[in-house]
Structure formats: structure tokens, C-alpha cells
Amino acid sequence: MIRLLAAGAVLTGLVTTALWLAFGRDAVVPGVVFGTLATGIQGAAVAALRPAVHQPFERFVARWSVGMGLRMAGVMLFVVAVVVDRGHFPPLPTALGYLGVLVPLLFTETRFLR
């Protein structure tokens, strides 16, 4: 779990720096907030799935669904943030902050399940 959080922190820093260079100072807040959110969501998804990795398929799918639900909750939080406070959370930097951290962590999820 420590490796996942460290990877998420590094990715959040890289994505936020890229957003700052591309969009300016206004992109720093969504990069940090949604990068951190993506790291937390991925950590919770891995923690939910880990006990079911070697369980029967039904239990595995149930735990996998919890992780997918958490990721979709992150998408809903993105929508709420953009609609409620577009000044602090412009759509493109906010989406890139979330997806720029979540997708790489998702692709490496199997490494964190060991």
C-alpha cells in the first residue's frame, strides 16, 4: 500500500506540474485535489480487492465492483466540483488531474495486489 501511495504522490506532482505549465496557476488546485482524490480512491479499491484475489470468482467480482463504484464516485465528484465552483475547478485541468493519476495507477493495479 505504501508503494501505491508513493506512486500516487509522484504522479500527482508530475501531473500538477504539467498542468501548471500548460494552463497556469489556476490548474494547480484541481491537479493537487483530484490527483490526491485519485490516489485515495485507487488505494481504497486495491484494499477492497486484495482479500478476494484468490477467492471464488463471485467474491472477486463483488470486490472488483466496489472499486469500480469508487472510481465512478470520483467522476461524480468531478462533475459536482466543476458545476459548483468552476473558478477553482476548470473542466479540462480538473479532468486531467483526476485521470492523469488514476489511469496509470489503474494500469499498475496488479502490481499493488501482491
Steps between C-alpha positions, in 0.01 A plus 500: 500500500790736573631451145158591357478816708855597406429440132181705530686786667766501228235487226305780667812714506583426136145557377461819702829633364392420144164668561672808644726524195211452259222701669666724756446542874125438478569133421701428815204461737307252282821308430583458867144440621395252233840331483479438874139386465600255225780362718263449792236338283751264341639413843153420630421295188817294538432451871148380421618260228810355669317255735300355209783440252519127573132458590222357282410705196175634650684654796769638272245670276312640799820659636603618153160669467564693820815644344319592181228668705762705682654608170158605370442693822818689412351586162187626673712714734670642191161601357389654829826695539484639147132595526519651849835683479624535145734779608711264710431186294508574127382192307808399300767540771271332753434202272869469415591519869268210579561280197871579475553334837223239504567337162871428554424364849223288353735350242745405776230369736608137468846589634344651810281194564801281583 
